Amino acid sequence: MPACIETYAAAIEFLYGRINYERVQAEAYSTSDFKLERMRVLLSLIGSPHERIPAVHVAGTKGKGSTCAMLASVLTAAGHRAGLYISPHISAFEERMTVDGVQPSPDEFVAILNRLLPTIAHMDGLPGQMQPTYFELATAIAWLYFEDRHADFAVLETGLGGRLDSTNVCCPLVTVITNVSRDHTQILGSTVRKIAWEKAGIIKPGVPVISGVSHPDAIEIVEQMGCDRGASLSLLGRDVHVTARSQTDEAQTTVDVQTGRSVWSEVPLSLRGAHQATNAALVLAAIDELRAQGVSIPDAAVRAGMSRVRWPGRVEVVSQRPTVVIDAAHNWESARALIATLREDFHPRHRLLIFAATRDKDVSGLLRLLVPQFDTIIFTKYLDNPRSVPTAELLSFMRSISNRVAHTTETPASAWQLAQRWAGPDDLIAITGSFFLVAELRDLVLASV
């Protein structure tokens, strides 16, 4: 354990040296490896900042990141200092934590980590698997940054599941559970019911719940847990309704939403895709709950905040002629939403796919959805994570479902070079399959267009 960390690079290296479940094969760990008690001890030793900053806590399989981004943007537009915690990051670790859209500088980040070192050293010496993990330290750094920046609220995205996630020690004013589907099945369970139970673990006694779950088993679980904990539930399709969605131009739409408290008309959305209308409905219902608790959020701030959201790596158009779309879709629901958005918003001559995936995902299911939508397929693997599926396995998956021809290349950079060579100005290149692929390619693509 170093006495002091001098540089940003050393700080990142130190964190990556901790147990990091984002980079460990899923079969190597289980829910028994996640201990909320460890997170509680860590935060108590640094002064319990999570008890002083009220939160909005968001879990789900699909849409939780976008939902968090919208909520934080609205709170900022309303004049509140809004902390936002997300995972994973795309280009830089500090993207995980922002206040009013500003992430810590490298010097701030190093200083916060140095403040944590004595606590880490103490916990490393405790018995019973009390050594803080990468994600737990990231969460603690976020809380300290929020407090340093005098955040009024923290909007928190769960990393994995919900019940045992490091964020689940917060004190929320409202919780949001977006739609639930099969993902991380080796950890969370193989059925929607089991996964919904893990996600619904963020429900707190007496804290209102907004949910977009649609599967009958997921609805039953969320309703039951809300009832058991005395938490009121507003359910999409029952209590919250998207009543209209209109395309205003190529990049922006508006949505009409009815909640149990308000009727919202022509709320602007800057994020692409019909699925964002559902996320927006959950956001507006959560805003109504916050307003009912006395949080000042004027209508004008809602409209301004929703129109300003920028969410890199989520149906993000980074170039034209050819159109290049980057999306971190890594499960069935995300892939389905991407396909629907590509159909609705783009009409290219040819479509090219650059795809890589992680071992614990439903790779065959993803390919069944994606492959028929593209004229040219390029398989690759990312280099910065051992969970990447080898290109030979991706090719084998594809041959089991299709007789289409696919191309393989061993690096994301070479996949991008191939796509550039083959794509004409009227074509579309989609880069998807994993956050890790997006992380390795996004900066490269932006630098070359």
Helices and strands as residue ranges (DSSP letters): H 8-16, G 26-28, G 31-33, H 36-45, G 49-51, E 55-59, H 64-77, E 82-85, G 93-96, E 97-99, H 106-124, H 134-148, E 153-157, E 172-177, H 185-188, H 192-199, G 200-202, E 209-211, H 216-228, E 233-235, E 241-247, E 253-258, E 263-269, H 275-292, H 299-308, E 316-319, E 323-326, H 332-345, E 351-355, H 363-370, G 371-373, E 376-379, H 391-401, E 406-408, H 412-422, E 428-432, H 435-448
